[in-house]
Amino acid sequence: MGITERKEREKAEMRRRIVDAAIKMFVEDGYEKVSIRNIADKIEYSPATIYLYYKDKDQLLYDVQSEAFATLASEFILKINADDPFKRLEQLAIAYLDFAREYPELYDLMFIIKAPMNAVMKEEKWENGDPSYDRLYHLMQECIDKKLVRFKDATIGTLSVWAFGHGFVSLHLRGRCAKVANVPEEDMPAVITEAVKEYLRMIKA
């Protein structure tokens, strides 16, 4: 292995250590506790070392967000397996809700907290969300092609389904649903799941 290849491998390994430490800290301690200094302490390096790889916390959190989307993609692969496209649409929606319940901190980073998006404010595209969005979009297009849903436009259908699920999840994560609806907190996951299923029944052709 040449010097250049070895340096690139060492850089990749260090970036991996930084991101792994950030993910662990984010999940265990929350967004407010994640800082360049705390991460540096965790991996026993100086903050200056981390700044060689990331210009600020937002850029680092963007990579953490990317890892979170990879986890969601794995959930989709594991749980979406039906032959019928509409059934797969339902499986995707339930997998999305399950992910939000299992990884609420990561969901926050992916869809609610603004910080990682600051790293791409000047970019034309938000690439971290592409695989998940594309999965839903292509599935929606397949349902439209086979006349399984009421939507005629895949973009409108995709955004509608996503927004409906996200709305419920974000309200629940912020403690709004249970208080307003006067539903016990422990019952909210089942309520949200049933509401999403009912919405899917409403859009079925």
Backbone torsions as a table, in degrees:
resi	resn	phi	psi	omega
1	MET	NA	130.5	-178.9
2	GLY	-76.1	171.1	-178.7
3	ILE	-62.4	-42.7	-179.4
4	THR	-62.2	-45.6	-179.6
5	GLU	-63.7	-39.7	-180.0
6	ARG	-65.6	-40.8	178.7
7	LYS	-64.6	-39.7	178.6
8	GLU	-65.4	-38.8	178.4
9	ARG	-66.4	-41.5	179.4
10	GLU	-64.9	-38.1	177.2
11	LYS	-64.6	-42.4	179.2
12	ALA	-64.4	-40.0	-179.8
13	GLU	-66.8	-40.7	178.5
14	MET	-66.8	-41.8	177.5
15	ARG	-61.2	-38.3	178.3
16	ARG	-62.9	-42.9	179.1
17	ARG	-63.1	-42.4	-179.4
18	ILE	-63.8	-47.8	-178.7
19	VAL	-65.1	-42.3	178.8
20	ASP	-60.4	-42.4	179.0
21	ALA	-65.8	-39.7	179.8
22	ALA	-65.4	-42.4	178.7
23	ILE	-61.1	-48.0	-179.2
24	LYS	-60.2	-44.4	-179.7
25	MET	-66.7	-40.4	-179.2
26	PHE	-62.6	-46.3	-177.5
27	VAL	-68.9	-41.7	-174.5
28	GLU	-82.9	-35.5	-171.8
29	ASP	-114.8	-14.8	179.6
30	GLY	92.2	165.7	-173.9
31	TYR	-57.4	-42.4	-173.8
32	GLU	-63.6	-28.4	-177.8
33	LYS	-85.2	-11.3	-179.1
34	VAL	-80.9	117.7	177.2
35	SER	-144.7	160.3	178.3
36	ILE	-59.2	-42.4	-179.1
37	ARG	-64.2	-44.9	-179.1
38	ASN	-65.3	-38.5	177.7
39	ILE	-66.5	-40.7	178.1
40	ALA	-60.4	-42.4	177.6
41	ASP	-62.3	-37.8	-177.5
42	LYS	-64.0	-41.3	-177.8
43	ILE	-97.4	4.9	175.5
44	GLU	61.4	46.3	172.5
45	TYR	-130.0	168.3	177.7
46	SER	-81.4	153.4	174.9
47	PRO	-55.2	-33.4	-179.7
48	ALA	-59.5	-33.6	178.6
49	THR	-64.6	-42.7	-179.8
50	ILE	-65.6	-36.0	179.5
51	TYR	-67.5	-12.2	173.1
52	LEU	-72.7	-21.4	-176.3
53	TYR	-108.9	-29.0	-178.5
54	TYR	-135.7	132.4	-177.4
55	LYS	-74.4	-24.6	178.2
56	ASP	-163.0	178.3	-178.3
57	LYS	-63.0	-38.2	-178.6
58	ASP	-61.0	-42.9	179.7
59	GLN	-65.1	-39.1	176.5
60	LEU	-64.0	-44.0	179.8
61	LEU	-65.5	-25.7	175.6
62	TYR	-64.4	-39.7	176.5
63	ASP	-69.6	-35.9	175.5
64	VAL	-64.0	-40.4	177.3
65	GLN	-60.9	-40.1	178.1
66	SER	-59.8	-41.2	177.9
67	GLU	-65.4	-37.0	179.0
68	ALA	-63.8	-41.4	177.6
69	PHE	-66.1	-32.3	176.2
70	ALA	-64.6	-37.2	176.8
71	THR	-65.4	-42.2	177.1
72	LEU	-62.4	-41.4	178.9
73	ALA	-60.7	-38.4	177.9
74	SER	-64.8	-37.7	177.3
75	GLU	-64.1	-40.6	178.6
76	PHE	-62.6	-45.1	179.9
77	ILE	-60.1	-40.0	-177.1
78	LEU	-71.8	-36.3	-168.1
79	LYS	-107.7	-10.6	-179.1
80	ILE	-105.4	104.4	-172.8
81	ASN	-145.5	5.3	-177.7
82	ALA	-72.3	154.2	177.1
83	ASP	-75.6	-39.1	-177.7
84	ASP	-75.5	127.2	-178.1
85	PRO	-58.6	-40.5	-179.1
86	PHE	-67.1	-37.0	176.2
87	LYS	-64.6	-37.5	177.2
88	ARG	-65.7	-34.3	176.8
89	LEU	-62.8	-42.2	177.2
90	GLU	-65.6	-41.8	178.4
91	GLN	-61.5	-39.3	178.7
92	LEU	-63.7	-44.8	-179.0
93	ALA	-62.0	-43.2	-179.9
94	ILE	-68.1	-38.9	177.5
95	ALA	-62.0	-38.0	177.9
96	TYR	-62.9	-46.0	178.8
97	LEU	-64.8	-42.2	179.3
98	ASP	-61.3	-41.7	179.7
99	PHE	-61.2	-44.9	-179.6
100	ALA	-61.8	-36.9	179.4
101	ARG	-72.2	-38.1	-176.9
102	GLU	-78.3	-33.6	-177.5
103	TYR	-127.9	64.0	-176.1
104	PRO	-61.6	-35.3	179.8
105	GLU	-66.9	-42.7	179.0
106	LEU	-66.9	-38.3	177.6
107	TYR	-60.0	-42.3	176.1
108	ASP	-54.7	-47.6	-177.5
109	LEU	-65.9	-36.0	-177.2
110	MET	-74.1	-39.9	-167.2
111	PHE	-126.7	-8.7	-173.9
112	ILE	-124.0	-54.0	-177.6
113	ILE	-65.5	132.7	-175.4
114	LYS	-78.6	-26.6	-169.6
115	ALA	-46.9	-52.0	-177.7
116	PRO	-65.2	-24.6	-179.8
117	MET	-73.5	-19.7	176.3
118	ASN	-62.7	-25.5	-179.0
119	ALA	-72.7	-15.8	-177.6
120	VAL	-125.2	18.3	-177.2
121	MET	-58.0	-33.4	-177.1
122	LYS	-95.0	-1.7	179.0
123	GLU	-85.0	157.5	179.7
124	GLU	-78.6	-24.5	-171.8
125	LYS	-138.1	146.3	174.5
126	TRP	-99.4	95.2	-169.6
127	GLU	-75.5	-26.9	-177.6
128	ASN	-57.8	-36.7	-176.2
129	GLY	-85.7	-6.6	-173.6
130	ASP	-57.3	-51.9	-175.8
131	PRO	-58.0	-42.4	-179.6
132	SER	-68.5	-45.0	179.2
133	TYR	-62.7	-45.0	-179.0
134	ASP	-61.8	-37.2	178.7
135	ARG	-60.6	-46.1	178.8
136	LEU	-68.4	-42.0	-178.1
137	TYR	-61.1	-48.9	-177.8
138	HIS	-66.6	-34.1	177.0
139	LEU	-68.4	-40.3	176.7
140	MET	-63.6	-42.1	178.6
141	GLN	-61.6	-39.5	177.9
142	GLU	-63.9	-40.9	178.4
143	CYS	-65.1	-38.4	178.0
144	ILE	-66.1	-45.4	-179.4
145	ASP	-59.4	-34.4	-178.2
146	LYS	-96.2	9.0	176.7
147	LYS	56.6	42.8	179.8
148	LEU	-97.0	-13.3	179.8
149	VAL	-129.6	164.1	-178.7
150	ARG	-78.9	-20.2	-179.2
151	PHE	-66.4	147.6	175.8
152	LYS	-108.7	-20.7	-177.7
153	ASP	-117.5	125.2	-175.1
154	ALA	-66.4	-34.6	180.0
155	THR	-65.5	-46.7	179.3
156	ILE	-63.6	-42.7	179.3
157	GLY	-63.2	-43.5	-179.7
158	THR	-63.3	-49.2	-179.3
159	LEU	-64.8	-35.2	-179.8
160	SER	-65.8	-47.7	-179.8
161	VAL	-64.4	-45.2	-179.9
162	TRP	-61.1	-47.5	-177.3
163	ALA	-63.5	-38.2	-179.7
164	PHE	-63.8	-49.3	179.8
165	GLY	-64.7	-44.5	-178.8
166	HIS	-64.5	-38.3	179.5
167	GLY	-58.3	-47.5	179.1
168	PHE	-63.3	-46.8	-177.2
169	VAL	-61.3	-47.8	-176.7
170	SER	-66.2	-38.6	176.0
171	LEU	-63.1	-40.3	179.5
172	HIS	-67.3	-45.4	-179.1
173	LEU	-63.2	-28.1	179.6
174	ARG	-94.1	10.3	174.1
175	GLY	71.8	23.4	-177.4
176	ARG	-89.1	-45.7	-171.5
177	CYS	-57.4	-55.5	-173.9
178	ALA	-60.0	-39.4	-177.7
179	LYS	-68.0	-46.3	-176.8
180	VAL	-72.0	-43.2	-176.0
181	ALA	-83.3	-5.7	-179.0
182	ASN	57.3	46.4	178.7
183	VAL	-114.7	134.4	177.3
184	PRO	-54.2	137.7	-176.5
185	GLU	-53.4	-40.2	-177.5
186	GLU	-68.8	-17.8	180.0
187	ASP	-90.3	-12.6	-174.1
188	MET	-61.6	-40.5	178.5
189	PRO	-55.8	-42.9	179.5
190	ALA	-67.9	-38.1	178.7
191	VAL	-64.0	-45.0	-179.4
192	ILE	-64.5	-43.9	179.3
193	THR	-60.0	-44.0	-179.7
194	GLU	-67.4	-37.0	178.9
195	ALA	-64.3	-41.8	178.6
196	VAL	-66.3	-41.0	177.3
197	LYS	-62.6	-39.9	178.9
198	GLU	-65.8	-39.2	177.0
199	TYR	-61.6	-42.4	178.9
200	LEU	-63.6	-37.2	176.4
201	ARG	-64.6	-32.9	-179.5
202	MET	-70.4	-32.0	-178.3
203	ILE	-90.9	-3.5	-179.6
204	LYS	-71.7	137.5	-178.6
205	ALA	-73.1	NA	NA
